[in-house]
Amino acid sequence: MNGFSLDEPLLTFAENNTWTVRNAVEGVQIFGGIGSGKTSGSGYTLAKKYLQMGFGGLVLTVKSDEYMANWYHYAETCGRLDDIIHIRPGGEYRFNFLNYELTRSGAGTGLVDNLVNTLKTVIRAGQDARSTNGDAFWDDALDMLLFNVIDLCYLAYGSAFNLDQLFAVAESLPKDIDRLKENSAREQNPFYQVYLKARKATIAKVQQSKIAYEAETDEPYNQQGDRDWQKFSKIMYYFSNTYAELNPKTRSIIEHSFSGLLFRLNRDPIYSLLCSPEPNITPEMCLEGKIIVFDLPVKQFDKIGRDAQILFKYIWQRSMERRDITHNDRPVFLWADEAQNFLHEHDIDYQATARSSRICTVYLTQNLPNYYAHMGGREGEFRVKSFLGTMGTKIFHANADVDTNRYASELFGKAYLEDRSHTSAFSNDMNMSVTKSYRLEDLVRPEQFVRLKTGGDHNKKQVEAYIHKQGIPWIYYGDNNAPQVRNYWKLNFLQP
């Protein structure tokens, strides 16, 4: 399926300048204060264009009316209602992230590493970045717990293991391995029951390898060198030694992080939506033009809604990056209003390569401090700037935030402007002189963003914004009608 041109115009404005699909796949960041018109202005315009062009996509939600007030209306206007997959509590659409990660098609399927990375990404996104940033020991400890718990369940149940089993093991992790030598403790401990299943399954695999090896070589088989047995032995060594010897405080922190996430995933509505035994959707449906709206708004479901959407977002991002655009070049979009709620640690790396996978990321937020607050405060400034550097287009609406307006002004750059001064002298003859000088000034001063139109009836539904893009500049004609170039433009968007 091919036929989507990167040079197709999405926006056309003065002097026949265009903003194209090629610009869209380089990412869009929209800034605008409360009531600036960012959602109903540039947001609405881009969303409508993406739908009209036949793009698929994923929409994340914060506000409770985001689906009905925005995306249902957009899809209805563009004739795309049949393409909407509305994920909501009690709805018809369900997903199973465990089953998907372990059984999906393509390279890397069945790797426990992928499942671990998914869970860890959600856990890390919910942590205060300042409390864990740079703490390699904490990261390693969490990684080891995740890998060994999931590996144990995978050995016991194969790809059929479910969240209930994973949660039961995480909740019954032995504080004292020696206690499991007591029969009464064994019978009541889910961890030990999974251990028995894993051991039995491993022995069966070793026996099969032994029979095959000895039939071919007529030599005795070395069980200790068997890879399955080594893997099982390493898991048990971890729980018997490494884990058991952790400082109780450290152990409680990593247990709380892991078990806390599993606890939330194990409760409805998340369990029904993301851990269903009968899933009927996959991220790849977006490649056929479907628009997945994840209607579990953060304002209603708080941390549960945020965790669920970050989990699905991360899986969706990796799925879109795996696709082969030579067979399917349909652009897809990732849309997040109040985007600071959905950031995770891999967003920078993902966005750096999204262009080659034809992924049109659109993030909307009020100001830079929103990102600082979710990415480590002022200490995370370079992370925020690094992330914004991966977004090829930035749109700035009316804003009263000094940091954001200064950032925009510096992004647009400076130019030498001519200063003229006139001197006149009167005596017997009149003398006049003109002096020219040049001064370096901002092309757009920070205070100009405060005065941009914000839509509504008093502005005749006109929303003003500055758009800036990287790459080939736009052409405009100055006072002397000579062509000049620049990478920004002031636009008017019409509210619906």
For each residue, the residues with C-beta under 8 A, 3 or more apart:
1: 327 328 329 330
2: 326 327 328 329
3: 329
4: 8 21 53 54 329 330 331 358
5: 8 21
6: 20 21 22 25
7: 20 21 22
8: 4 5 20 21 53
9: 12 18 19 20
10: 18 19 20 21 23 24 46 49 50 53
11: 18 19 45 49 491
12: 9 16 17 18 19
13: 17 18 19 489 491
14: 17 476 489
15: 474 475 476 477
16: 12
17: 12 13 14 474 475 476 489
18: 9 10 11 12 13
19: 9 10 11 12 13 23 24 393 467 469
20: 6 7 8 9 10 23 24
21: 4 5 6 7 8 10 24 25 53 331 360
22: 6 7 25 26
23: 10 19 20 26 392 393 469 471
24: 10 19 20 21 28 46 50 331 333 360 393
25: 6 21 22 331 354 355 358 359 360
26: 22 23 355 391 392 393 469 470 471
27: 351 354 355 360 361 362 363 390 391 392 393
28: 24 46 360 361 362 363 391 392 393 394 395
29: 363 365 388 391 393 394 395
30: 38 42 43 362 363 364 365 394 395 397
31: 38 365 366 367 368 394 395 396 397 399 404 408
32: 36 37 38 41 364 366 395 396 397 398 399 465
33: 36 366 367 397 398 399 400 401
34: 366
35: 454
36: 32 33 41 397 398 399 452 454 463
37: 32 40 41 42 397 398 453 454 455 456 463 465 493 495
38: 30 31 32 41 42 43 364 395 397 465
39: 43 44 70 337 364
40: 37 43 44 455 463 495 496
41: 32 36 37 38 44 45 397 455 463 465 493 494 495
42: 30 37 38 45 46 395 397 463 465 467 491 493
43: 30 38 39 40 46 47 337 362 364
44: 39 40 41 47 48 70 74 493 495 496
45: 11 41 42 48 49 493 494
46: 10 24 28 42 43 49 50 362
47: 43 44 50 51 70 71 74 335 362
48: 44 45 51 52 74 77 78
49: 10 11 45 46 52 53
50: 10 24 46 47 53 55 57 331 333 360
51: 47 48 54 55 74 75 78 80 291
52: 48 49 78
53: 4 8 10 21 49 50 331
54: 4 51 289 330
55: 50 51 289 330 331 332 333 360
56: 83 285 286 287 288 289 290 291 330 332 333
57: 50 286 291 292 332 333 334 335 360
58: 283 286 291 292 294 312 313 316 332 333 334 335
59: 66 71 291 292 293 294 335 336
60: 294 309 313 334 335 336 337 341 342
61: 66 67 293 294 295 296 297 298 305 309 337
62: 66 297 298 299 337 338 341
63: 66 69 297 299 337 338
64: 297 299 300
65: 68 69 70
66: 59 61 62 63 69 70 71 295 297 337
67: 61 70 71 72 86 88 293 295
68: 65 72 73
69: 63 65 66 72 73
70: 39 44 47 65 66 67 73 74
71: 47 59 66 67 74 75 84 291 293
72: 67 68 69 75 76 81 84
73: 68 69 70 76 77 496
74: 44 47 48 51 70 71 77 78 80
75: 51 71 72 78 79 80 81 83 84 291
76: 72 73 79 80 81
77: 48 73 74 496
78: 48 51 52 74 75
79: 75 76
80: 51 74 75 76 83 84 291
81: 72 75 76 84
82:
83: 56 75 80 289 290 291
84: 71 72 75 80 81 290 291 293
85: 93 281 285 290 291 292 293
86: 67 91 93 293 295
87: 91 93 95 273 281 292 293 294 295 296
88: 67 91 295 296
89: 268 269 272 273 296
90: 269
91: 86 87 88 295
92: 280
93: 85 86 87 273 280 281
94: 272 273 276 278 279 280 281
95: 87 100 273 274 276 279 281 282 312
96: 99 100 274 275 276 277 279
97: 100 101 118 274 275 311 312 315
98: 101 102 115 161 162 163 166 275
99: 96 102 103 159 279
100: 95 96 97 103 104 279 282 315
101: 97 98 104 109 114 115 118 315
102: 98 99 109 110 115 154 159
103: 99 100 109 110 159
104: 100 101 109 282 319
105: 109
106: 109 322
107: 322
108: 111 114 322
109: 101 102 103 104 105 106
110: 102 103 159
111: 108 114 115
112: 115 116 147 150 151 154
113: 116 117 147
114: 101 108 111 117 118 318
115: 98 101 102 111 112 118 119 150
116: 112 113 119 120 143 146 147 150
117: 113 114 120 121
118: 97 101 114 115 121 122 311 314 315
119: 115 116 122 123 146 258 261
120: 116 117 123 124 142 143 146
121: 117 118 124 125 310 311 314 344 345 346
122: 118 119 125 126 261 307 310 311 314 344
123: 119 120 126 127 142 257 258 261
124: 120 121 127 132 344 345
125: 121 122 306 307 310 343 344 345
126: 122 123 261 303 306 307
127: 123 124 131 132 257
128: 131 132
129: 132 133 374 375 376 377 380
130: 133 376 377 379
131: 127 128
132: 124 127 128 129 135 138 139
133: 129 130 376 379 380
134:
135: 132 138 139
136: 139 140
137: 140 141 250
138: 132 135 141 142 250 253 254
139: 132 135 136 142 143
140: 136 137 143 144
141: 137 138 144 145 246 250 254
142: 120 123 138 139 145 146 254 257 258
143: 116 120 139 140 146 147
144: 140 141 147 148 238 242 243
145: 141 142 148 149 243 254 255 258
146: 116 119 120 142 143 149 150 258
147: 112 113 116 143 144 150 151
148: 144 145 151 152 235 238 239 243
149: 145 146 152 153 166 169 170 173 258
150: 112 115 116 146 147 153 154 166
151: 112 147 148 154 155 231 235
152: 148 149 155 156 169 194 195 198 235
153: 149 150 156 157 161 165 166 169 194 198
154: 102 112 150 151 157 158 159 161
155: 151 152 197 198 201 202 228 231 232 235
156: 152 153 161 165 194 195 197 198 201
157: 153 154 160 161 162 165 197
158: 154 161 201
159: 99 102 103 110 154
160: 157
161: 98 153 154 156 157 158 165 166
162: 98 157 165 166 275 277
163: 98 166 167 262 265 266 271 275
164: 167 168 266
165: 153 156 157 161 162 168 169 194
166: 98 149 150 153 161 162 163 169 170 262
167: 163 164 170 171 259 262 263 265 266
168: 164 165 171 172 190 191 194
169: 149 152 153 165 166 172 173 190 191 194
170: 149 166 167 173 255 258 259 262
171: 167 168 190 259
172: 168 169 189 190 191 192
173: 149 169 170 191 239 243 255
174: 177 179 180 189 191 192 239 244
175: 179 244 251
176: 179 244
177: 174 180 239 240 244
178: 181
179: 174 175 176 182 185
180: 174 177 185 186 189 192
181: 178 185 186
182: 179 185 186
183: 186 187
184: 187 188
185: 179 180 181 182 188 189 192
186: 180 181 182 183 189 192
187: 183 184
188: 184 185
189: 172 174 180 185 186 192 193
190: 168 169 171 172 193 194
191: 168 169 172 173 174 194 195
192: 172 174 180 185 186 189 195 196
193: 189 190 196 197
194: 152 153 156 165 168 169 190 191 197 198
195: 152 156 191 192 198 199 236
196: 192 193 199 200
197: 155 156 157 193 194 200 201
198: 152 153 155 156 194 195 201 202 232 235
199: 195 196 202 203 232
200: 196 197 203 204
201: 155 156 158 197 198 204 205
202: 155 198 199 205 206 228 229 231 232
203: 199 200 206 207
204: 200 201 207 208
205: 201 202 208 209 226 228
206: 202 203 209 210 223 226 228 229
207: 203 204 210 211
208: 204 205 211 212
209: 205 206 212 213 221 226 228
210: 206 207 213 214 221 223 226
211: 207 208 214 215
212: 208 209 215 216
213: 209 210 216 217 219 221
214: 210 211 217 218 219 220 221
215: 211 212
216: 212 213
217: 213 214
218: 214
219: 213 214
220: 214
221: 209 210 213 214 226
222: 225 226
223: 206 210 226 229
224: 229 230
225: 222 230
226: 205 206 209 210 221 222 223 229 230
227: 230 231
228: 155 202 205 206 209 231 232
229: 202 206 223 224 226 232 233
230: 224 225 226 227 233 234
231: 151 155 202 227 228 234 235
232: 155 198 199 202 228 229 235 236
233: 229 230 236 237
234: 230 231 237 238
235: 148 151 152 155 198 231 232 238 239
236: 195 232 233 239 240
237: 233 234 240 241 242
238: 144 148 234 235 241 242 243
239: 148 173 174 177 235 236 242 243 244
240: 177 236 237 243 244
241: 237 238 244 245
242: 144 237 238 239 245 246
243: 144 145 148 173 238 239 240 246 251
244: 174 175 176 177 239 240 241
245: 241 242
246: 141 242 243 250 251 254
247: 250 251
248: 251 252
249: 252 253
250: 137 138 141 246 247 253 254
251: 175 243 246 247 248 254 255
252: 248 249 255 256
253: 138 249 250 256 257
254: 138 141 142 145 246 250 251 257 258
255: 145 170 173 251 252 258 259
256: 252 253 259 260
257: 123 127 142 253 254 260 261
258: 119 123 142 145 146 149 170 254 255 261 262
259: 167 170 171 255 256 262 263
260: 256 257 263 264
261: 119 122 123 126 257 258 264 265 307
262: 163 166 167 170 258 259 265 266
263: 167 259 260 266 267
264: 260 261 267 270 303 304 307
265: 163 167 261 262 270 271 274 275 307 308 311
266: 163 164 167 262 263 270 271 275
267: 263 264 270 271 304
268: 89 271 272
269: 89 90 272 273 296 301 304
270: 264 265 266 267 273 274 275 296 304 307 308
271: 163 265 266 267 268 274 275 276
272: 89 94 268 269 275 276
273: 87 89 93 94 95 269 270 276 296 308
274: 95 96 97 265 270 271 308 311 312
275: 96 97 98 162 163 265 266 270 271 272
276: 94 95 96 271 272 273 279
277: 96 162
278: 94
279: 94 95 96 99 100 276 282
280: 92 93 94
281: 85 87 93 94 95 285 292
282: 95 100 104 279 285 319
283: 58 286 292 312 315 316 319 320
284: 287 288 319 323
285: 56 85 281 282 288 290 292
286: 56 57 58 283 289 290 291 292 316 320 332
287: 56 284 320 323 328 330 332
288: 56 284 285 330
289: 54 55 56 83 286 330
290: 56 83 84 85 285 286
291: 51 56 57 58 59 71 75 80 83 84 85 286
292: 57 58 59 85 87 281 283 285 286 316
293: 59 61 67 71 84 85 86 87
294: 58 59 60 61 87 308 309 312
295: 61 66 67 86 87 88 91
296: 61 87 88 89 269 270 273 300 301 304 305 308 309
297: 61 62 63 64 66 300 301 305
298: 61 62 301 302 305 306 309 338 341
299: 62 63 64 302
300: 64 296 297 305
301: 269 296 297 298 304 305 306 308
302: 298 299 305 306
303: 126 264 306 307
304: 264 267 269 270 296 301 307 308
305: 61 296 297 298 300 301 302 308 309
306: 125 126 298 301 302 303 309 310 341 342
307: 122 125 126 261 264 265 270 303 304 310 311
308: 265 270 273 274 294 296 301 304 305 311 312
309: 60 61 294 296 298 305 306 312 313 342
310: 121 122 125 306 307 313 314 342 344
311: 97 118 121 122 265 274 307 308 314 315
312: 58 95 97 274 283 294 308 309 315 316
313: 58 60 309 310 316 317 334 336 342 344
314: 118 121 122 310 311 317 318 344 346
315: 97 100 101 118 283 311 312 318 319
316: 58 283 286 292 312 313 319 320 334
317: 313 314 320 321 334 346 350 359
318: 114 314 315 321 322
319: 104 282 283 284 315 316 322 323
320: 283 286 287 316 317 323 332 357 359
321: 317 318 350 353 354 357 359
322: 106 107 108 318 319
323: 284 287 319 320 328 357
324: 327 328
325: 328 329 356 357 358
326: 2 329
327: 1 2 324
328: 1 2 287 323 324 325
329: 1 2 3 4 325 326 358
330: 1 4 54 55 56 287 288 289 358
331: 4 21 24 25 50 53 55 358 359 360
332: 55 56 57 58 286 287 320 358 359 360
333: 24 50 55 56 57 58 359 360 361 362
334: 57 58 60 313 316 317 359 360 361 362
335: 47 57 58 59 60 362
336: 59 60 313 339 341 342 362 363 364
337: 39 43 60 61 62 63 66 364
338: 62 63 298 341 364 365 370
339: 336 342 343 363 364 365
340: 343 365 370 371 373 374
341: 60 62 298 306 336 338 374
342: 60 306 309 310 313 336 339
343: 125 339 340 347 371 374 375 387
344: 121 122 124 125 310 313 314 347
345: 121 124 125
346: 121 314 317 349 350
347: 343 344 350 351 387
348: 351 352 383 386 387 390
349: 346 352 353
350: 317 321 346 347 353 354
351: 27 347 348 354 361 387 390 391
352: 348 349 390
353: 321 349 350 356 357
354: 25 27 321 350 351 357 359 361 390
355: 25 26 27 358 359 392
356: 325 353
357: 320 321 323 325 353 354
358: 4 25 325 329 330 331 332 355
359: 25 317 320 321 331 332 333 334 354 355
360: 21 24 25 27 28 50 55 57 331 332 333 334
361: 27 28 333 334 351 354 391
362: 27 28 30 43 46 47 333 334 335 336
363: 27 28 29 30 336 339 391
364: 30 32 38 39 43 336 337 338 339
365: 29 30 31 338 339 340 370 371
366: 31 32 33 34 370 399 401
367: 31 33 370 399 401 403 404
368: 31 371 372 384 401 403 404 407
369: 372 373 401 403 404
370: 338 340 365 366 367 373 374
371: 340 343 365 368 374 375 384 387 388
372: 368 369 375 376 377 378 380 381 384
373: 340 369 370 377
374: 129 340 341 343 370 371
375: 129 343 371 372 380 383 384 387
376: 129 130 133 372 379 380 383
377: 129 130 372 373 380
378: 372 381
379: 130 133 376
380: 129 133 372 375 376 377 383 384
381: 372 378 384 385
382: 385 386
383: 348 375 376 380 386 387
384: 368 371 372 375 380 381 387 388
385: 381 382 388 389
386: 348 382 383 389 390
387: 343 347 348 351 371 375 383 384 390 391
388: 29 371 384 385 391 394
389: 385 386
390: 27 348 351 352 354 386 387
391: 26 27 28 29 351 361 363 387 388 394
392: 23 26 27 28 355 469 470 471
393: 19 23 24 26 27 28 29 467 468 469 470
394: 28 29 30 31 388 391 408 411 467 468 469
395: 28 29 30 31 32 38 42 465 466 467 468
396: 31 32 399 404 405 408 449 465 466 467 468
397: 30 31 32 33 36 37 38 41 42 449 452 454 463 464 465
398: 32 33 36 37 449 450 451 452 453 454 464
399: 31 32 33 36 366 367 396 404 405 408 449 450
400: 33 450
401: 33 366 367 368 369 404 405
402: 405 406 446
403: 367 368 369 406 407
404: 31 367 368 369 396 399 401 407 408 449
405: 396 399 401 402 408 409 446 447 449 450
406: 402 403 409 410 446
407: 368 403 404 410 411
408: 31 394 396 399 404 405 411 412 444 446 449 466 468
409: 405 406 412 442 443 444 445 446 449
410: 406 407 413 442
411: 394 407 408 468
412: 408 409 442 443 444 466 468 487 488
413: 410 442 443
414: 440 441 442 443
415: 440 441 443
416: 438 439 440 441
417: 438 439 440 441
418: 436 437 438
419: 436 437 438 439
420: 434 435 436
421: 434 435 437
422: 432 433 434 435
423: 432 433 434 435
424: 430 431 432
425: 430 431 432
426: 430 431
427: 431
428:
429:
430: 424 425 426
431: 424 425 426 427
432: 422 423 424 425
433: 422 423
434: 420 421 422 423
435: 420 421 422 423
436: 418 419 420
437: 418 419 421
438: 416 417 418 419
439: 416 417 419
440: 414 415 416 417
441: 414 415 416 417 445
442: 409 410 412 413 414 445 446
443: 409 412 413 414 415 486 488
444: 408 409 412 448 449 466 488
445: 409 441 442 448
446: 402 405 406 408 409 442 449
447: 405 450 451
448: 444 445 451 452
449: 396 397 398 399 404 405 408 409 444 446 452 466
450: 398 399 400 405 447
451: 398 447 448
452: 36 397 398 448 449 464 465 466
453: 37 398 459 462 463 464 492
454: 35 36 37 397 398 459 463 464
455: 37 40 41 459 461 462 463 495
456: 37 459 461 495
457: 460 461
458:
459: 453 454 455 456 462 463
460: 457
461: 455 456 457 494 495
462: 453 455 459 492 493 494 495
463: 36 37 40 41 42 397 453 454 455 459 492 493 494 495
464: 397 398 452 453 454 490 491 492 493
465: 32 37 38 41 42 395 396 397 452 490 491 493
466: 395 396 408 412 444 449 452 488 489 490 491
467: 19 42 393 394 395 396 488 489 491
468: 393 394 395 396 408 411 412 487 488
469: 19 23 26 392 393 394 487 488
470: 26 392 393 487
471: 23 26 392 487
472:
473: 485 486 487
474: 15 17 485 486 487 489
475: 15 17 483 484 485
476: 14 15 17 483 484 485 486 489
477: 15 481 482 483 484
478: 481 482 484
479:
480:
481: 477 478
482: 477 478
483: 475 476 477
484: 475 476 477 478
485: 473 474 475 476
486: 443 473 474 476 489
487: 412 468 469 470 471 473 474
488: 412 443 444 466 467 468 469
489: 13 14 17 466 467 474 476 486
490: 464 465 466
491: 11 13 42 464 465 466 467
492: 453 462 463 464
493: 37 41 42 44 45 462 463 464 465
494: 41 45 461 462 463
495: 37 40 41 44 455 456 461 462 463
496: 40 44 73 77
